Amino acid sequence: MSDVKTAIMDAAERRMQLGGFGGFSFREIAADVGIKSSSVHYHFPTKEDLAAAVIHRWAEETSKFIDEELEKDPDPVRAWTNAFRGTALSEGRMCPCTVLGAASQDLPPEVAREVKRFFKMCLDKLVAEGLSPSNAAEVLSTITGALVVANALGDTAAYDRATSDLLRQREAARVGLLSKPRRLGQRGRAPIRRRSS
């Protein structure tokens, strides 16, 4: 990908993080990059093409980032929560897919398809990492909702407050599983413990 094309996508991503699909024009993107509008049109004939490309790239980068995080920490809830926390603390503070997801019914079809693909990828990866479909939906809803709340309040610490119970419950379940006795007595029953008299 050329440097100009990458710069155009970067500028569009920043503007989409702030204002969604309606938050940018080719003229603004051209000014951000320091090129003529015709150069933006050369790389992306329509606004829809540009927005879809930005969302597609975000989805691919998110998928790759999550895979790398899971190599460091195999707990999918912590990995995903930390990944979206990084977004909350970044300059843009929002996932463009989350911004566009709220208005997906009003998006052009090619952009809506990419947004849907992003959320489906997130859910599929969470399920592949061992969560049930309902737990995967709960995790994704919590972290994307926490991102929206933190952004609306202008308080990145709100992300941590919104996700703390999710992480605490996950840790409690993990510790609970580790502390349960694993031995079974005869015929698969737990051993009977006699009370002392």
C-alpha positions as CSV (number, residue, x, y, z in Angstrom):
1,M,0.0,0.0,0.0
2,S,1.4,3.4,-0.9
3,D,2.3,6.0,1.7
4,V,-0.4,8.4,0.4
5,K,-3.1,5.7,0.5
6,T,-2.1,4.8,4.1
7,A,-2.1,8.5,5.1
8,I,-5.6,8.9,3.6
9,M,-6.9,5.9,5.5
10,D,-5.2,7.1,8.7
11,A,-6.9,10.5,8.4
12,A,-10.2,9.0,7.6
13,E,-9.9,6.7,10.6
14,R,-9.2,9.6,13.0
15,R,-12.2,11.5,11.6
16,M,-14.5,8.5,11.8
17,Q,-13.4,7.9,15.4
18,L,-14.6,11.4,16.2
19,G,-17.7,11.8,14.0
20,G,-18.6,8.5,12.4
21,F,-19.4,8.1,8.7
22,G,-20.8,11.7,8.5
23,G,-17.7,13.1,10.2
24,F,-15.5,13.5,7.2
25,S,-15.4,14.7,3.6
26,F,-12.8,14.1,0.9
27,R,-11.9,17.8,1.1
28,E,-11.1,17.5,4.9
29,I,-9.1,14.3,4.3
30,A,-7.1,16.0,1.5
31,A,-6.4,18.9,3.9
32,D,-5.3,16.6,6.7
33,V,-2.9,14.7,4.4
34,G,-1.8,17.8,2.5
35,I,-2.9,16.6,-1.0
36,K,-5.6,17.6,-3.4
37,S,-9.1,16.1,-3.2
38,S,-8.6,14.5,-6.6
39,S,-5.8,12.4,-5.1
40,V,-8.2,11.0,-2.5
41,H,-10.6,10.2,-5.2
42,Y,-7.8,8.5,-7.2
43,H,-7.2,6.0,-4.3
44,F,-10.8,5.7,-3.1
45,P,-13.4,6.6,-5.8
46,T,-16.2,7.1,-3.2
47,K,-16.5,7.9,0.5
48,E,-18.1,4.5,1.0
49,D,-15.0,2.8,-0.5
50,L,-12.8,4.7,1.9
51,A,-14.9,4.0,5.0
52,A,-15.2,0.3,4.1
53,A,-11.4,0.1,3.6
54,V,-10.8,1.8,7.0
55,I,-13.1,-0.6,8.8
56,H,-11.7,-3.7,7.0
57,R,-8.1,-2.6,8.0
58,W,-9.2,-2.0,11.6
59,A,-10.8,-5.5,11.8
60,E,-7.6,-7.1,10.5
61,E,-5.4,-5.2,12.8
62,T,-7.6,-6.0,15.8
63,S,-7.6,-9.7,15.0
64,K,-3.8,-9.7,14.7
65,F,-3.4,-7.7,17.9
66,I,-5.7,-10.1,19.8
67,D,-3.7,-13.1,18.6
68,E,-0.5,-11.5,19.8
69,E,-2.1,-10.6,23.2
70,L,-3.3,-14.2,23.7
71,E,0.3,-15.4,23.3
72,K,1.2,-13.3,26.3
73,D,-2.0,-13.9,28.3
74,P,-4.2,-16.9,27.4
75,D,-7.3,-15.5,29.2
76,P,-9.5,-14.1,26.4
77,V,-11.5,-11.8,28.6
78,R,-8.4,-10.1,29.9
79,A,-6.8,-10.0,26.4
80,W,-9.9,-8.4,24.8
81,T,-10.5,-6.0,27.7
82,N,-6.9,-4.8,27.6
83,A,-7.0,-4.4,23.9
84,F,-10.1,-2.1,24.0
85,R,-8.6,-0.4,27.0
86,G,-5.7,0.5,24.8
87,T,-8.2,2.1,22.4
88,A,-9.7,4.1,25.3
89,L,-6.3,5.5,26.2
90,S,-5.3,6.2,22.6
91,E,-5.5,9.6,20.9
92,G,-8.7,8.7,19.1
93,R,-10.2,7.1,22.2
94,M,-12.8,5.2,20.1
95,C,-13.0,2.1,17.9
96,P,-14.4,3.3,14.6
97,C,-16.4,0.1,14.3
98,T,-18.1,0.9,17.6
99,V,-18.9,4.4,16.4
100,L,-20.3,3.1,13.2
101,G,-22.0,0.1,14.8
102,A,-24.4,2.4,16.6
103,A,-25.6,3.8,13.2
104,S,-25.2,0.6,11.2
105,Q,-28.8,0.6,10.0
106,D,-28.2,4.0,8.2
107,L,-24.8,3.1,6.7
108,P,-24.2,2.4,3.0
109,P,-24.4,-1.4,2.5
110,E,-20.6,-1.9,1.8
111,V,-19.7,0.0,5.0
112,A,-22.4,-1.8,7.1
113,R,-21.1,-5.2,5.8
114,E,-17.6,-4.3,7.1
115,V,-18.9,-3.2,10.4
116,K,-20.9,-6.4,10.8
117,R,-17.9,-8.4,9.7
118,F,-15.8,-6.7,12.5
119,F,-18.3,-7.6,15.3
120,K,-18.8,-11.1,13.9
121,M,-15.0,-11.6,13.9
122,C,-14.9,-10.5,17.5
123,L,-17.6,-12.8,18.6
124,D,-16.2,-15.7,16.6
125,K,-12.8,-15.3,18.1
126,L,-14.2,-15.1,21.7
127,V,-16.1,-18.3,21.1
128,A,-13.1,-20.0,19.6
129,E,-11.2,-19.0,22.7
130,G,-13.7,-21.0,24.9
131,L,-16.5,-18.6,25.7
132,S,-20.1,-19.6,25.1
133,P,-21.9,-17.5,22.5
134,S,-23.8,-15.7,25.2
135,N,-20.7,-15.0,27.3
136,A,-18.9,-13.8,24.2
137,A,-21.8,-11.3,23.5
138,E,-21.7,-10.2,27.1
139,V,-17.9,-9.5,27.0
140,L,-18.1,-7.7,23.6
141,S,-21.1,-5.6,24.8
142,T,-19.4,-4.7,28.0
143,I,-16.1,-3.6,26.5
144,T,-17.6,-1.7,23.6
145,G,-20.2,-0.1,25.9
146,A,-17.4,0.9,28.3
147,L,-15.6,2.5,25.5
148,V,-18.7,4.6,24.6
149,V,-19.2,5.6,28.2
150,A,-15.6,6.6,28.8
151,N,-15.6,8.6,25.6
152,A,-18.9,10.3,26.4
153,L,-17.7,11.3,29.8
154,G,-14.2,12.3,28.6
155,D,-12.9,10.1,31.4
156,T,-10.8,7.1,30.4
157,A,-10.9,5.8,33.9
158,A,-14.6,5.1,33.3
159,Y,-13.5,2.3,31.0
160,D,-11.7,0.6,34.0
161,R,-14.7,1.1,36.3
162,A,-17.1,-0.3,33.7
163,T,-15.0,-3.4,33.0
164,S,-13.8,-4.1,36.6
165,D,-16.6,-6.4,37.5
166,L,-16.2,-8.4,34.3
167,L,-12.5,-9.0,35.1
168,R,-13.2,-9.6,38.8
169,Q,-15.8,-12.3,38.0
170,R,-13.4,-13.9,35.5
171,E,-10.7,-14.0,38.1
172,A,-13.0,-15.4,40.8
173,A,-14.2,-18.1,38.4
174,R,-10.6,-19.0,37.5
175,V,-9.5,-19.2,41.2
176,G,-12.7,-21.1,42.1
177,L,-11.9,-23.7,39.4
178,L,-8.3,-24.1,40.6
179,S,-9.3,-24.5,44.3
180,K,-12.0,-27.1,43.8
181,P,-11.0,-30.7,44.8
182,R,-10.4,-32.8,41.7
183,R,-10.2,-36.2,43.3
184,L,-13.1,-38.6,43.0
185,G,-13.8,-41.6,45.1
186,Q,-15.1,-45.0,44.0
187,R,-17.6,-45.1,41.1
188,G,-17.0,-41.4,40.3
189,R,-18.5,-40.0,43.5
190,A,-16.7,-37.6,45.8
191,P,-15.3,-39.2,48.9
192,I,-17.5,-39.1,52.0
193,R,-16.0,-37.3,54.9
194,R,-17.1,-38.5,58.3
195,R,-17.8,-36.0,61.0
196,S,-15.7,-36.4,64.1
197,S,-17.7,-37.2,67.2
